[in-house]
């Protein structure tokens, strides 16, 4: 079985790794691979490198394009022509990879599309299933699948499109490696809280001003900032808050492959609205504040959690300050928020998804 992910942030890869871990525990051999390994460099740079630059620079002009109904159908028609015209030095390698497998699990719509594309060129029959890492499906998933695993039961035109074509749509949750015994259990004194600030694998949406606000609001507690792959941010914070770091009021970390210990130690998690981050935090039974969301799927993730009372939403630092003042003085509000978040997630999602995939492969 081949598990395909993309390098757009850490979420897609983490999904694939969670599933791979579960498959291996059940004795199933799997191959884990980035879609970029199957593409010529020029195309990988175009699809993923450009997106990374947009996100890091804070540009949002691409959001309406990605959200439009026609963009991905047009792109999926254009890509084969583009590859034929510009050349594909990964073609033979990619076809060989696909031929090794009868089943592909795509943790990104690009994984699903290119699995089908290379299988057709290789003349190889393969079953392609999709696993979503967000709380609403993207138009990019309008590509043929055998099974589609989504976060929860909801309505969407792309899901209708799949059902009309016979795709089995299963609302089993977002797979993670978080287990119940790693959830937070210690309720700290309201004046001595552990606050975790994170911005995904790329460390987005974190500023020195926000960190200064958290330190001022939580003088007797601890603030931990996960900078991800954003080395410039980490260096900036180290220089700005040298004294607070020395006093252990502030802790900084770079890219963290396993966030579970950080979630378990936190009383409040402040994060952008990545689907996997929200899921892991909810499973850790920790109060969530959403402070920023990338255009598109993260905005939908935020809407789902806020509507259910599963997270509090701060559009800016002023609102963040007000929310912190409220929840620092109310352990019941923190508990209520984390309990509602727990109803949106499934701690057994990885196990159940793998069970269905293994059953379909027999």
N, C-alpha and C positions, 0 to 999 in steps of 0.2 A: 504494500500500500504506500502511495506517495502522498505526503502532506506538503502542500504548497502555501507559502506565505509571502507577504511583501514587506519591504523595508520602510514603509510610510509610518514612522513612529514604532513603538515597541509592541502595540496591541496584537497585530496579526501574527507576529512570531510567537508571542506568548500563548495565543490560542493554539497554534500548531504544537508547541512544546507541551502544553497541558494534555492534548489528545495523544501525542506520541508517548508520553509517560504512562498514560492509562493503557494504551495498546500494548506496550512492552510488558507491563505488569500482568497482562493477560496472555503473554507469550506470542503476540503478533509482531512479526518483523515489519518495520516501517522505515521509510526513507524521508528525511526532513530536508526541504530545499526551498531557497528563495527563488521567486519568479525571476529576479534579476540574473540568476545564473543561467537561465534559459534564453536570455535576450541579448542581442548585440548591444554594446556599450552605448551607442548613440540613442537607442530606443529606451534603455533603462534610465539614462540621464533625462530624457524628455518626459517620461511618465512619472518618475519618482524624484529625480534630482531637482527638477524645476519646482515640484510641489513643496519639497523641503525648503527651498530658497524662499518661496512665497510665505510659508508659515513662519520661518525665522525672521523675516522682514516685517511681518504683521500685515502683509498685503492681503486683501480679501476680494480682489476683482474677479478671481476665478470661481467664486462660490455660486453665482447665478448660472454660470456656464455648466458646472457639474450638476446642478439641480434640475436643469432643463430636461424635458422628456426626450428630446431628439439627440442630445449630445452623445450618449453612449451607443445607441444604434448606429449613428453616423460614424463614430470612432471605430466600432467593431467591423464596419465595412471598409473603412479606410486603412486600418492596420495591415491586413494581408497585402493590399496593393503597395503600401509604403515599404513593407519588408521585401517585396519582390523587386521594387525599383531601386532601393538603397542597398540591398544586400543583407544577408543574415549569416554571419560567420559561426553562429551557434546552432544552425539548423540540424546538422547531423548529430551533434551532441544531444540536443533537445529531443529529437526523435528517438534516440537510443534510450534516454531516460524514460520516456513515456512507454516504450515497448517493454520495459522491465515490469510494468504494473498493469493490473486489470482494474484497479480502483484508485481514484484520485480524490482526496479531500482538500477542497480549496478553502482557505481561511481568508480569502479576498476574491472579489469578482474578477480581478485580473488573472488570478490563478485559475479560475474556472474557464475563462475565455481562452487562455493560452493552452490549457490542457486539451480542450476540444480542438483548437487550431492545429497543434502538433500531432494529435492523434489522427486527425483527418489526413494530414500530409504523410504520416507514417503508415496509413492503411491499417491502423490498429484500433480495435474496439475496446473502449474503456468506459467505466462507469464513473461519472463525476458528481460529487455531492458538495454542497456549500455549507459553511458554518459562519454565521454572522457574529460579529463582536460588538454590535451596536443595538440600540433599542428601537430602531426603525430601519427598514431596508432601503438601500440606495438604488437608484435607477441603473447603476452599473451591474446589478445582479440580473438584468434582463438577458440572461443567456441560459442555454439548455442545461438542466440538472436532473438527476434522478431523485435526490432527496435534498431538502433545504431545512436546516436547523436554525430556528430563530429564538429570540430572547423570551417572548411571551406571546399570548394570543392578541392580535390586533388586525385591523383591516388596512390594506394598501393596494393600489393598482398593480404593483409588481407582483405581489403575492397572488392576486387574482389571475394575472398573466401566467404564473407558474401552475396554479391549480387547473387552469383551462388546458394546459398541455400535459397534465398527468403527473406533475412533480408532487411528491409527498412532502408536505410542509408540516414540520414537527416543532411545536413551541416548547422546547426542553430547557431553555436557558443558555447562558453564555458559559462555556467551559473554562474553568480555572483550576489551579492546583491548591486553592485554599481549602482547608479542611476545618470542620467545626472545632476541633480541639485547639486550634490556633487563634480562635477569636478572643477579643479583649474581654477580660473579666474583672479587672480592677477599676473601680470608680474613684478617681482622685478627688481631693478636696477642691472645691470650686475656685480657690485662689491659687492652686498649684497644679495647673493642667499641662498635659503634654500635647502640643499642637504640631501637626504635621502639615507642611506645605509642599505640594508637588505639582509639576506641570507636564507629566508624561515623560516619555523617553527622551524628548528633545528639550525638556525644561522650559516650556513655553508659558507665558503669562505671569512670570515671576519678576518682580522689580525690587530694587533696594527700598523703595518707599513702602511697599507692602510688608517687607520683612521688618522694617523699622516700626510700622504700625503694630505688628504682632508682638514684638518685643515690649513695646510700651503698654499694650493691653494685658500682657501676661508676664509681669515683672518677677513673679515668684516661681514661675513654671519654666518649661523648656520649649523652645521652638526648634524643630528640625526641618531643614529645607533640602529637598531632593532636586538637584540641578540637572539630572540626566546627562545627556551628551553635550550640554551647553557649558563648555569649559570657560568661556568668557564670562558667563554669569557667575560661575563659582569663584573665579578669581576676583571679580568685582566685589562680591559679598565678603570674601576673605579680607580684602583690603579695607572695606568700609566698616566691618563689624569685628575688627581684631580683638577689641576689649571684651565684647560679649562672648566671643568664641573662647577666649582664655578663661572666662568665668563660667563656662559650660552652660550659659543661658541659651546659646545658639550652637547648633550642630549642623554641619554641612556634609552632604554626600553627593557624589557624582552619579553615574549610571548605576542603578541597582537592578540586578536580574531577578531577585526574589524579594518582593516588597512585604511579604507576610509578617516578618518580625516587626517592621515599622508600623504596619497597620495595627498589630496587636498591642503595641505600646502606646498608641495614640488615643487621646480622649476626644479630639476633634481633628478631622481631616479636611483640609482646604485644598481643592483641586480643580483643574479644568475638567470638562465633562466627557472624558474618554470612556467608552463603554466598558472596557476591562477594568479600569481604575474604579469606576463606580461599583461594579460588580464585586470586586475584591474587597473594597471598603465596606460594602453592605454585608458581605459574609463575615467580616471581622467584627460586626456588631458595634460599629463606631459612628458617631454623629458626623454627618457630611455637610459641608458648605461648598457649593459650586461657585467658583470665582473665575469665570471666563469659559468660553466654548468656541472652538473653531467653527467656521461656517459649515452648514450642512449637518452631518450626522450627529456631531456633538451638541448642536443646538437642539436636535430632537431628543437626544439622551437627557439633556437638562430638563426639557419640557415634561418628559415622562416622570422623572424623579420628583420634580417640584410639584406637579399635579397630584401626585400620590402622597405628598407630605413626607417623602423619603429623603429629601435633602432641602436645605435652605439655600436661597440664591442671593448672591451679592454681585450686582452689576459693576460696582466700583469700590474703591477703598473706603469711601464714606459709609456705604451700606455694609461693608464688611465689619467696620468698627461697631456699627449699631448692632449687628447680629451677634458679634462676639460678646458684647455687653449683656445681651439678653441671655445667651446660652451659658455664659460663665456663671451666672447667678441662678441657673435652673438645671439641675441634674435631671429633673423629670422631662424637660423639653429635649435634652440630649437623648434620653432613653426612648422617648416617644418617636423621635425622628429615626433613630437606628432601628427600632422595631418595625416601623413602616417600610424602611428600606429592605429589611429581611424578607418581606413578603413578595418583593419583586425578583428575587434571585433564587437559584436552585443550586445548593451545595453539591448535588449529585449529577450536575449537568454533564461533566466529562464522562462519567461512568455510563450514563444512559445513552448519550450520543454514540459512544463506542459500541455499546451493546447493539444498537440499531444498525450501525455500519457493518459490524461483523455478521449480523444475521442476514443482511442483504447480500453479503459476499459469498454466502454458502450456496 
